[in-house]
Amino acid sequence: MTPEFAIGFGRQAIELCLMMALPMLGVGLAVGVLVSVIQAATQIQEMTLTFIPKVVSMFIALLLALPWLMERMTTFTRDLFINIPTYVR
């Protein structure tokens, strides 16, 4: 295993992690901005108003994205296991 291969493999793993986190983080960001705008407009400064909607929306996004996430993880893991003989040479 060459250093270039190890760096490429690590990069691929990090890219997969970021792609898998993107749906939940994007929804959390959008809901957080929306709630902040509503709080600024109504001048209500309650901490639970920002926390609860973000958690619920991120959980719903996780449920909706779960089939895609599982498919990506399964494909990555399957490719990893299939190519183990190539990696060890």
N, CA and C of each residue as an Amber inpcrd file, in Angstrom:
protein
   267
   0.8540000  -1.1700000   0.0000000   0.0000000   0.0000000   0.0000000
   0.9030000   1.2380000   0.0000000   0.7130000   2.0540000  -0.9790000
   1.5310000   3.2600000  -1.1100000   0.9290000   4.4110000  -0.3030000
   1.7330000   5.3940000   0.0160000   1.1870000   6.5570000   0.7290000
   0.1010000   7.2720000  -0.0700000   0.2530000   7.3090000  -1.3980000
  -0.7610000   7.9600000  -2.2360000  -2.0930000   7.2370000  -2.1290000
  -2.0230000   5.8940000  -2.1010000  -3.2550000   5.1210000  -1.9720000
  -3.9150000   5.3720000  -0.6190000  -3.1270000   5.3920000   0.4510000
  -3.6800000   5.6190000   1.7910000  -4.3210000   6.9950000   1.8810000
  -3.6800000   7.9940000   1.2970000  -4.2510000   9.3420000   1.3110000
  -5.5350000   9.3870000   0.4940000  -5.5350000   8.7380000  -0.6640000
  -6.7390000   8.6950000  -1.4990000  -7.8800000   7.9650000  -0.8240000
  -7.5600000   6.8550000  -0.1500000  -8.5890000   6.1030000   0.5650000
  -9.1550000   6.9120000   1.7270000  -8.2770000   7.5880000   2.4800000
  -8.7450000   8.4390000   3.5810000  -9.6040000   9.5820000   3.0760000
  -9.1970000  10.1560000   1.9430000  -9.9820000  11.2490000   1.3630000
 -11.3710000  10.7630000   0.9450000 -11.4160000   9.5780000   0.3500000
 -12.7070000   9.0140000  -0.0610000 -13.6040000   8.7770000   1.1580000
 -13.0430000   8.2910000   2.2490000 -13.8210000   8.0430000   3.4620000
 -14.3350000   9.3500000   4.0620000 -13.5030000  10.3820000   4.0880000
 -13.9210000  11.6750000   4.6330000 -15.0000000  12.3020000   3.7590000
 -14.8520000  12.1980000   2.4290000 -15.8800000  12.7250000   1.5330000
 -17.2060000  12.0150000   1.7450000 -17.1630000  10.7040000   1.9580000
 -18.3950000   9.9570000   2.2150000 -19.0440000  10.4250000   3.5160000
 -18.2510000  10.6310000   4.5480000 -18.7990000  11.1080000   5.8290000
 -19.4490000  12.4800000   5.6760000 -18.7980000  13.3640000   4.9440000
 -19.3600000  14.6980000   4.7400000 -20.6460000  14.6460000   3.9240000
 -20.6590000  13.8110000   2.8900000 -21.8670000  13.6790000   2.0730000
 -23.0240000  13.0900000   2.8860000 -22.7160000  12.2170000   3.8260000
 -23.7610000  11.6130000   4.6400000 -24.2840000  12.5890000   5.6900000
 -23.4530000  13.4960000   6.1460000 -23.8770000  14.4670000   7.1570000
 -24.5950000  15.6600000   6.5420000 -24.3980000  15.8710000   5.2420000
 -24.9290000  17.0590000   4.5800000 -26.4410000  17.2290000   4.6890000
 -27.2710000  16.2020000   4.4820000 -28.7280000  16.4350000   4.5750000
 -29.1690000  16.9410000   5.9570000 -28.6590000  16.3210000   7.0050000
 -29.0720000  16.7290000   8.3420000 -28.5360000  18.1160000   8.7000000
 -27.2970000  18.3870000   8.3370000 -26.7320000  19.7000000   8.6410000
 -27.4060000  20.8100000   7.8460000 -27.7370000  20.5250000   6.5900000
 -28.4360000  21.5200000   5.7660000 -29.8140000  21.8450000   6.3090000
 -30.5570000  20.8200000   6.7050000 -31.8820000  21.0480000   7.2820000
 -31.7620000  21.7910000   8.6040000 -30.8000000  21.4060000   9.4250000
 -30.5940000  22.1050000  10.7000000 -30.2460000  23.5680000  10.5060000
 -29.4160000  23.8570000   9.5030000 -29.0590000  25.2420000   9.2050000
 -30.2720000  26.0390000   8.7330000 -31.0480000  25.4690000   7.8190000
 -32.2240000  26.1700000   7.2960000 -33.2520000  26.4330000   8.3920000
 -33.5180000  25.4430000   9.2100000 -34.4920000  25.6230000  10.2940000
 -33.9620000  26.6130000  11.3280000 -32.6730000  26.5630000  11.6220000
 -32.0880000  27.5040000  12.5770000 -32.1990000  28.9460000  12.1090000
 -31.9240000  29.1800000  10.8160000 -32.0480000  30.5360000  10.2770000
 -33.4990000  30.9860000  10.3020000 -34.4090000  30.1010000   9.9240000
 -35.8360000  30.4430000   9.9170000 -36.3320000  30.7850000  11.3230000
 -35.9550000  29.9890000  12.2980000 -36.3740000  30.2440000  13.6760000
 -35.7400000  31.5380000  14.1890000 -34.4960000  31.8040000  13.8220000
 -33.8330000  33.0380000  14.2530000 -34.5080000  34.2690000  13.6700000
 -34.9310000  34.1770000  12.4120000 -35.6430000  35.2970000  11.7950000
 -36.9740000  35.5230000  12.5060000 -37.6610000  34.4410000  12.8140000
 -38.9490000  34.5720000  13.5270000 -38.7220000  35.1580000  14.9170000
 -37.6680000  34.7090000  15.6050000 -37.3770000  35.2510000  16.9300000
 -37.0120000  36.7290000  16.8570000 -36.2660000  37.1130000  15.8440000
 -35.8950000  38.5210000  15.7060000 -37.1130000  39.3750000  15.3980000
 -38.0370000  38.8440000  14.6130000 -39.2250000  39.6130000  14.2550000
 -40.1750000  39.7580000  15.4370000 -40.2720000  38.7230000  16.2630000
 -41.2200000  38.7720000  17.3860000 -40.5520000  39.1650000  18.7010000
 -39.2400000  39.2660000  18.7170000 -38.4560000  39.6050000  19.9060000
 -38.6540000  38.6100000  21.0480000 -38.8680000  37.3510000  20.6870000
 -38.9500000  36.2790000  21.6850000 -37.5760000  35.6260000  21.7580000
 -36.9400000  35.6610000  22.8950000 -35.5980000  35.1040000  23.0490000
 -35.6280000  33.9010000  23.9820000 -36.2180000  32.8310000  23.5270000
 -36.3050000  31.5980000  24.3030000 -35.3920000  30.5580000  23.6650000
 -34.5010000  29.9550000  24.4390000 -33.5170000  29.0170000  23.9010000
 -34.1670000  27.7360000  23.3810000 -35.2140000  27.2770000  24.0320000
 -35.8450000  26.0370000  23.5760000 -36.5280000  26.2180000  22.2290000
 -36.8660000  27.4530000  21.8730000 -37.4830000  27.6950000  20.5660000
 -36.5180000  27.4190000  19.4230000 -35.2320000  27.5350000  19.6620000
 -34.2700000  27.2230000  18.6090000 -33.8570000  25.7590000  18.6280000
 -33.8060000  25.1740000  19.7990000 -33.2860000  23.8190000  19.9380000
 -34.2740000  22.7560000  19.4670000 -35.4950000  22.8130000  19.9390000
 -36.4850000  21.7660000  19.6490000 -36.8030000  21.6670000  18.1620000
 -37.1060000  22.7490000  17.4490000 -37.3950000  22.5980000  16.0090000
 -36.2080000  22.0500000  15.2110000 -34.9940000  22.4320000  15.5900000
 -33.8190000  21.9140000  14.8810000 -33.6600000  20.4120000  15.0970000
 -33.8220000  19.9610000  16.3180000 -33.6720000  18.5380000  16.6090000
 -34.7430000  17.7260000  15.8830000 -35.9760000  18.1870000  15.9380000
 -37.0720000  17.4640000  15.2810000 -36.8740000  17.4460000  13.7690000
 -36.5120000  18.5730000  13.1820000 -36.3330000  18.6160000  11.7260000
 -35.1360000  17.7850000  11.2830000 -34.0740000  17.7690000  12.0710000
 -32.9180000  16.9450000  11.7130000 -33.2420000  15.4610000  11.8310000
 -34.0610000  15.0900000  12.8010000 -34.4880000  13.6950000  12.9340000
 -35.3470000  13.2850000  11.7490000 -36.2530000  14.1500000  11.3240000
 -37.0870000  13.8580000  10.1530000 -36.2220000  13.7490000   8.8940000
 -35.2390000  14.6330000   8.7640000 -34.3230000  14.5550000   7.6210000
 -33.5290000  13.2490000   7.6510000 -33.1380000  12.8120000   8.8290000
 -32.4320000  11.5400000   8.9510000 -33.3180000  10.3860000   8.5110000
 -34.5710000  10.3910000   8.9430000 -35.4910000   9.3320000   8.5340000
 -35.7160000   9.3190000   7.0310000 -35.8240000  10.5080000   6.4280000
 -36.0520000  10.5760000   4.9870000 -34.8050000  10.1990000   4.1860000
 -33.6330000  10.5330000   4.7000000 -32.3900000  10.2550000   3.9760000
 -31.7960000   8.8900000   4.3130000 -32.3900000   8.1720000   5.2500000
 -31.8050000   6.9190000   5.7030000 -31.6230000   5.8860000   4.5910000
 -32.5790000   5.6800000   3.6830000 -32.3170000   4.7000000   2.6100000
 -31.1030000   5.0690000   1.7530000 -30.9700000   6.3380000   1.4200000
 -29.8240000   6.7860000   0.6320000 -28.5250000   6.6250000   1.4210000
 -28.5600000   6.9760000   2.7040000 -27.3740000   6.8420000   3.5450000
 -26.9370000   5.3850000   3.6660000 -27.8900000   4.4890000   3.8710000
 -27.5660000   3.0700000   3.9920000 -27.0080000   2.5160000   2.6900000
 -27.5420000   2.9670000   1.5600000 -27.0480000   2.5070000   0.2660000
 -25.6070000   2.9580000   0.0560000 -25.3030000   4.2030000   0.4130000
 -23.9350000   4.7160000   0.2700000 -22.9680000   3.9680000   1.1920000
 -23.3660000   3.7420000   2.4460000 -22.5010000   3.0200000   3.3790000
 -22.2820000   1.5800000   2.9310000 -23.3470000   0.9280000   2.4700000
 -23.2360000  -0.4540000   2.0250000 -22.3300000  -0.5650000   0.8030000
 -22.4830000   0.3490000  -0.1480000 -21.6410000   0.3270000  -1.3420000
 -20.1760000   0.5350000  -0.9820000 -19.8960000   1.5010000  -0.1120000
 -18.5150000   1.7710000   0.2920000 -17.9080000   0.5610000   0.9940000
 -18.6600000  -0.0330000   1.9210000 -18.1570000  -1.1800000   2.6750000
 -17.9680000  -2.3860000   1.7710000 -18.9190000  -2.6260000   0.8700000
 -18.8030000  -3.7510000  -0.0530000 -17.5710000  -3.5840000  -0.9470000
 -17.3630000  -2.3930000  -1.4810000 -16.1860000  -2.1430000  -2.3130000
 -14.8940000  -2.3200000  -1.5210000 -14.9180000  -1.9020000  -0.2730000
 -13.7440000  -2.0600000   0.5860000 -13.4090000  -3.5320000   0.7840000
 -14.4220000  -4.3410000   1.1290000 -14.1820000  -5.7610000   1.3690000
 -13.7970000  -6.5040000   0.0960000 -14.3950000  -6.1390000  -1.0310000
 -14.0730000  -6.8170000  -2.2880000 -12.6280000  -6.5290000  -2.6970000
 -12.1420000  -5.3290000  -2.4330000 -10.8100000  -4.9260000  -2.8660000
  -9.7190000  -5.1600000  -1.8340000 -10.0100000  -5.8480000  -0.7430000
  -8.9880000  -6.0970000   0.2810000  -7.7720000  -6.8230000  -0.3110000
  -7.9400000  -7.8540000  -1.1550000  -6.7280000  -8.4930000  -1.7160000
  -5.8650000  -7.5200000  -2.5230000  -6.5030000  -6.5810000  -3.1960000
  -5.7390000  -5.5930000  -3.9610000  -5.0140000  -4.6320000  -3.0290000
  -5.6330000  -4.2880000  -1.9170000  -5.0390000  -3.3330000  -0.9820000
  -3.8050000  -3.8810000  -0.2840000  -3.7950000  -5.1890000  -0.0120000
  -2.7010000  -5.7490000   0.7750000  -1.4300000  -5.9550000  -0.0540000
  -1.5380000  -6.0000000  -1.3500000  -0.3510000  -6.2160000  -2.1900000
   0.6040000  -5.0950000  -2.1010000
